[in-house]
């Protein structure tokens, strides 16, 4: 409790672990809240939770609560899971895919992710999982980073087409992206302009928390 109070004055690091995939992962008390950070960015809770919550709100909490199955690519500490379960009161299935087992260990220990009964965690590469899964989903949340880097496959047409194929009718994709330079801006603009399909609508929520841009895709049929 003392650390929580003191964290309003100065962030307090309580756990650091080295990971082959994520380099350094830290659990930190900041502004009275426990967050999960990588070496250079916020991974879960804190600013990231606010970003993804806005994306979910844009889709509509009333729509999400009626869904059956949600896929999360990039779980980290599980802040978006907590938003779905605790705030939206989503009671359907959640499948979370996370490539880094060290992050899930921290998520279970500090954020009690393993106590959420409707959540299934799969340790796998997001691209590989998307190729293998035979399920269909009402909502696919893409939040895949290695520190501040986004894997190139997220922007490849094969991955995009596969994601859309896995969506149920009237389903949604919520894609969290990071824009750190002009090249990233061009990348996102191209992604949106190339997404020419009359069966889908696409829109952006730009410049959230300075560097984040959300892309929301809706399957119309």
C-alpha positions, 0 to 999 in steps of 0.5 A, spaced: 500 500 500 505 504 501 508 503 494 502 505 491 501 511 495 508 513 493 507 512 486 503 518 485 510 522 486 515 517 483 514 510 479 516 504 483 519 498 479 517 492 483 519 486 478 524 486 472 525 480 468 529 478 462 526 475 456 529 473 449 523 476 446 521 482 449 528 484 452 526 487 459 519 486 462 518 491 468 512 491 473 511 498 476 507 502 480 505 508 477 500 513 479 497 508 484 496 503 478 500 497 477 502 497 470 507 492 465 512 495 461 517 493 456 524 497 455 521 503 451 513 502 452 507 500 456 505 493 454 499 493 459 494 497 463 496 505 464 496 508 457 495 502 453 488 500 457 486 507 455 487 506 448 484 499 447 478 501 451 477 507 446 477 502 441 472 498 444 467 504 446 468 506 438 465 499 436 460 499 442 460 496 449 452 494 447 455 490 441 461 487 444 457 484 450 452 480 445 458 477 442 460 469 443 468 469 442 473 474 442 480 473 439 486 477 442 493 477 439 498 480 443 495 479 451 501 482 455 499 483 462 491 482 459 489 489 461 484 489 455 481 482 458 480 486 464 476 491 460 472 486 457 470 482 463 470 487 469 467 493 465 464 491 459 461 484 463 463 480 457 461 473 459 463 469 452 469 466 450 476 469 450 482 466 446 488 470 448 495 469 444 501 471 446 508 469 444 512 470 450 511 465 456 515 470 461 509 475 460 504 470 461 507 468 468 508 475 470 500 477 468 498 471 472 502 473 478 501 480 478 494 481 475 491 474 476 490 473 469 489 465 470 483 467 475 479 469 469 475 462 467 472 464 460 479 466 458 484 461 454 491 463 453 495 460 447 503 461 447 504 461 440 506 466 434 500 470 432 501 469 425 502 461 426 495 461 430 491 465 425 494 460 420 492 454 424 485 456 428 479 453 425 474 458 429 471 464 427 470 470 432 466 476 433 472 480 435 479 480 433 484 485 437 491 485 434 496 488 439 502 485 437 509 488 439 516 487 441 517 493 445 516 499 440 516 494 433 511 491 430 512 485 426 512 486 418 507 480 417 501 485 420 501 489 414 501 483 409 495 482 405 495 474 406 495 476 414 489 481 413 485 476 408 486 471 413 484 475 419 478 477 415 476 470 413 476 468 421 471 474 422 463 472 423 458 476 420 458 483 422 464 482 426 470 487 428 477 487 428 481 492 432 488 493 430 492 497 435 498 501 431 504 505 433 506 511 429 513 513 431 516 516 424 513 519 417 515 512 414 510 509 419 504 514 417 505 512 410 505 505 412 498 506 415 495 510 410 497 505 405 494 499 409 487 503 409 487 505 402 489 498 400 483 495 404 478 496 398 473 491 399 465 493 399 464 487 404 468 491 409 468 498 412 475 501 415 476 507 419 481 510 424 482 513 431 488 517 430 494 519 435 491 516 441 496 517 447 501 521 442 503 515 438 498 510 437 493 510 432 487 505 432 484 501 426 477 499 426 474 494 421 467 492 420 465 486 416 458 488 413 455 481 411 
